[in-house]
């Protein structure tokens, strides 16, 4: 059986507590030999590290997700540096920018206010969104700084923010490397990422009926420039779509990717695992 890694799994979520041992057993039975548990804030990162300490196949990425930026302290670097020193911390992540759900789109925001904006005067909604984006950018910058200091690479989250994120990583592009997880952008944007020497990672979306754009991106990605992940519990592949995802499902993702790349599962195993070990050296 070809072996694979799940390079992005949210194993610290409560949804796995009732049957965690079974989840790991199914992963092992499916040939998934290494799993990276992803932190989304400092508490989540500590939970990911605790799992890594308890289970040999599990490693951890530590970081603060942009969707939680409003809850972040002004400076997360001291605590993040401490977590980054752990021998099973393989990356800083997931970090980045996310404009998909801005404050102005939430219930109770200024969007519903009956106000007529004055020319040249920002509305409460735009000020709210601008502040949120600035907080995300600052937390992202701090984490890129820690990555460069500690010699760790980054797991990048990007949603509806590609141009701003790509601009922000430019000063850091040669000080650290990143993998754009759950890649779902155009081939043109893929090429911009690869031009930096950075990587992408593909999830169960590649198996979806409406995922042809993802399969097109997979086809355009050189074999040694991508990794596989589940992003579980999200994005379970066909035939499990709509159910709770888990690391074992990398097997189904790999089968579709191998078909798109027109190579054997064994060949895909060799190259994607080697890419992961090179990008996350502690996995080796």
N, C-alpha and C positions, 0 to 999 in steps of 0.2 A: 504494500500500500504506500503510495507517495505521501510524504509528510508535508505539512504546511504550518505556517504561523498565523495567528490572529493578532495583528499589530495594533488593534484598537478595539477594546472591549470595556464596557462600564460595569465591571463585575462587583463594584462596591454598592450597587443599587439594591434597595430592599427587595426587589422582585426576585432576586436570586437566593435570598436567605433560606426559604423553605427546602430547597433541593440542591444546594450548592455542590455537594459531593457528587450528585448525579450529573450535574452540568459538566463538571470536570471529567467524570468517567465517560460521558458521551463524546467529549472533545478528544480524549485519548483514543477512544474506539474509532473515531473518524480520522485519526492520523494528525491531529492538531497538537504539536508537541511543545510549542511555546506560545504564551499569551501575554499581551501587554495590557495591564489594567490602567485605565486613564483617569487622572484626577481632573476635577472641574472647579475645585477651590481648595483651600488648604486642608480643610477637614476631610474632603473626599480624597485628596492626595495621601493623607495619612492612612486612610482606610485601604487605599490601593497598596501602599507599602506593607501594611499589616498582612494583607493577603499574600503578597510576594514573600514575606518572611515565613509564612505558614505552608506555602505550596511551591515546590521546586519549579514547576513549569511556568509560574506566573512572575512577571516583572512589572515595573510600574513607571508611568510617566507622571510627573508632578507639575501642576500649574493651575491657572485660574481662567476659566472659560469666559469669553467676552459677554455672554448672556447674563453672567452674574456680576458684571462690572460694578453695578450700583451698590453692591454689598461689600466690595473690596476695600481694605484699609488703604490709607494714602500711600503707604510704602509696603509692598509685600516682599521686597527683596531679602531682608534678613531671614525670615522664616523659610522662604523658598530656597535660599542658599543651603540652609541646614538640611532640608529634605533632599536637595540635589546631591548631597555628599553620600547618601545611602548607597551601599554597594549594589543594590538591585534597582536603583533609579537609572533608567536607560535614556530618558529624554525629559525636556521641559514641554509640558502640554496637558490638555490642549489649550492653545492660546491663539489669539487673532482678533478679528473684528466681525461683528454680526449686526447688520442693519435690518434684518428681516422683521423683527418686532420692536420698533422704536417706541418710546414712551407715549408719543402722540397717538399711537394706534390702539392703546390700551383703554379699557373701560374706565371712565372717571378722569380721563385726561382732558386737556384744554380743547381737544378736537370738538367736543360737543358744546363748547361755550358759544353763546350768542354774542359774538364780538366782531366788529368790523375793523380789520387791520388798517393802520394808517401807512401811507406810502413811506418807505424807508425805515419803518419801525418794526423790528422782529416781533412776531406773534409769540404768545406764551408757548404755543406748540413748538415752534421752530427753536426757541431758546432751550426748551426742555430736551429736544432731540440733539441739539448741538452739544449741550453739556454731557449728555450720555455718550455721544461719539468721542468727545474729548477724554472722558474717563476711560473708555475702552482703549483708546490710543495710548494713554499714559500707562495703563496696566500692561498693555502689550509691549511697550518700549522697555519697561522694567524687566519683563521676563526675557526679552531678547538679550538684554544686558547680562542677566544671570546665566543664560545659555552660553554666551560668549566667554564669560568668566570661568565657567565650570567645564568647558569643553564638551558640553552636551548639545545634541541636535534638538530640533523643535518639531512638535506635532501641531500643525497649523489648522485652525478652524476658520473658514471663510464663508460667509453667506451674505449675498446682496451687497458686497463691500469690496469687490476685487480690486478696483482701481486704487482706492485709498490704501488697502493693505499692501498691494504691490509697491506702491510708492514708499510706504513706511519701512519695508524690509530692505530697501536698497542700501542704506548705510551698513547693514548687518550681513549682507549677502555673502561676504567673504570671511566673516568672523564666526559664523555658525551655518548650519544647513537646516532646511525644513522639508517636511513632507506634507503636502496639502491633502489632508485626509478626506475621505468621502468625496473624491473629485467628481464634479458634475458640470464642468465648464466646457467651453468650446475648445476645439483643437488649436485655435489661435492663442488662447490663454494658456493652454498646455505648453505650447512652444515657448512662451515667455517664461514660464516656471522652469522648464528644462534648461533654458539658456543660462540660468543662474547656477546650474549644477544641483538644483533642488529636485525633489521627487514628488510623485503623486501616489495615492492609494485608492483602491476600488472596493466597493461594498456590494451588497446584494442587489442594489439597483441595476447592476449589469444584467441580471436575470429577468427584470421586469419586461412585460410586453411593450410598455411605453419607454423603455430604456435604450432605444436605439442610439441616441446621442452619446450615451455612456459607452456603448459598444464601439461606436466610431472613435471615441477617444482612446479606448483600449487598443484598437487596431493601429492607431497612430503613435502609440507610446512604445519606445524601444524596450526590448525585453528586460533590460537591466535598470530601468528607470521607474519601476512601480512595485508596490507591495499589495498584499491582500489584507482585508479586514472585514469584520462584521459590523462594527459600531453598535454591537448589541447592548441593550435589548431592542434597538431600533432596526428597521430596514431588513427584516428577515427575507432571505431570497425565496424565489419560487422553488419548491412547492409549499413553503412555510409562510408565504407572504400574509401579513396581518397578524401573525402570532408573535410571541416573544422570541427575539433572536437570541442565539447563544453561539459560543466559539465553534462548536461542531459544524456549524453551517458554512464555514470556510470551504468545506468540501464541495458543496453545491456551487459556490461562487467560483472556485477554481475550475470546475468542469466547464462552465460557460466561458471563462476567460481562455482556457486552453483551446476551446473550439474557435473562438474569435482569432486567436493568434496562430491557429493551425499547427499546434505542437502537442506533444503527448503530455499527460498530467505529470509524468516523471520529469520531463524536461522543465515544465513550469515550476515544479517543486524545487528543483535544483537552483534555478535562477532567482526565484523570488525569495527563497530562504537565504541565499548568499547575499542578495541585496539588503535584506533586513539585518543580517549580521554585520555587514559593513556600515550600515547607517546607524545601527544601535550596537556598538561594539561590545557592550556588556552582555548581550545575548550569547556571545560566543563563549 
